[in-house]
Structure formats: structure tokens, C-alpha cells
Amino acid sequence: MHESNIQKFAKMMQVIRGMEADIGIGSLSKTDKAVFTSIADLISLSGKEVDVKDIALHPDLISMPMPTLYKCLRDLQNNGLLERVGHRRSGLYKLA
């Protein structure tokens, strides 16, 4: 039997939810997940910590208000998924 695109999509979403649970982001809000995955994407490209300015310019976050971005960064730090690099005002982050 040939799977429909809807069935393939449903299976893919099940795999994604399983991976989210495995890496500890399953219970995060949609916005926190977007920020987390955008930071992971930027780090994979640069190989180092990323600046909040670059995070804000990521295509998935470009329309996110800065207060929301800062709240997500704080939430990710509080959940042990993200670390600030350098002094308090450096604006640099890395995955924990």
C-alpha cells in the first residue's frame, strides 16, 4: 500500500517529537524551540558561540520581537539548554 503525504508527515512528526524528547526540548514552548533550533543552526554554521544580534536575524526569528527573544534566551538558560558566554552584557550564547 502506498503511503499518502499526510501519513508520511504524521510519521515524520512522531520521529521529531521523539527526538525532541531525547534532547530535552519536548516540553518547551513553540517559541523556545524556534530559538533553540535557530541557535543550533547558527552554531553549526560558525562552529562557535553566537551573538544575540545574529540570533535575532535568523530567518526563523526575524519577525520575533526582541523582548520575546530575550525571554526565550532566559528560559533556555533556566532549563540548562543554553549558556551565556563571557560577561553579562556580551550577548554571546552557546548550547549547554
C-alpha positions in Angstrom: 0.0 0.0 0.0 1.3 3.5 -0.9 1.5 6.0 2.0 -0.1 9.3 1.4 1.8 12.6 2.1 -0.4 13.1 5.2 0.6 9.7 6.6 4.3 10.4 5.8 4.0 13.8 7.5 2.4 12.2 10.6 5.2 9.6 10.9 7.8 12.4 10.4 6.2 14.4 13.2 6.3 11.4 15.5 10.0 11.0 14.9 10.6 14.7 15.5 8.6 14.6 18.8 10.7 11.6 19.9 13.9 13.4 19.0 12.7 16.5 20.9 12.1 14.3 24.0 15.5 12.7 23.6 17.4 16.0 23.6 15.2 17.5 26.4 13.2 20.1 24.4 9.9 18.3 24.2 8.2 20.3 26.9 9.4 23.7 25.6 7.1 26.2 24.1 7.0 26.6 20.3 8.8 29.9 20.5 11.6 28.5 22.8 12.0 25.6 20.3 12.3 28.0 17.4 15.0 30.0 19.3 16.9 26.8 20.4 16.9 25.3 16.9 17.9 28.6 15.3 20.9 28.9 17.7 21.9 25.3 16.9 21.7 26.2 13.2 23.9 29.3 13.6 26.4 27.4 15.7 26.6 24.6 13.1 27.5 27.2 10.5 30.0 29.2 12.6 31.4 26.5 14.9 31.4 28.9 17.8 29.2 30.9 20.1 26.6 33.2 18.5 25.7 36.8 19.2 22.2 37.8 20.1 22.2 40.1 17.0 22.8 37.2 14.7 20.2 35.1 16.5 17.6 37.9 16.0 18.5 38.0 12.3 18.0 34.2 11.8 15.3 33.7 9.1 13.1 31.7 11.5 13.2 34.6 14.1 13.4 37.7 12.0 9.9 38.8 12.9 10.2 37.9 16.6 10.0 40.9 18.9 13.3 41.4 20.9 11.6 41.2 24.3 10.2 37.7 23.3 13.7 36.7 22.1 15.2 37.7 25.4 12.5 35.9 27.3 13.2 32.7 25.3 17.0 33.1 25.9 16.4 33.4 29.6 14.0 30.4 29.6 16.5 28.2 27.7 19.2 29.2 30.2 17.0 28.4 33.1 16.3 25.0 31.5 20.0 24.3 31.2 20.0 24.2 27.4 21.8 27.4 26.8 24.8 29.2 28.4 25.8 32.9 28.2 29.5 33.3 27.2 31.6 36.0 28.7 30.4 38.8 30.8 26.8 39.7 31.4 26.4 42.1 28.6 28.5 40.2 26.0 25.4 39.0 24.1 27.1 35.7 23.2 25.5 32.3 23.7 26.3 28.7 23.2 24.4 25.4 23.6 24.9 23.8 27.1 
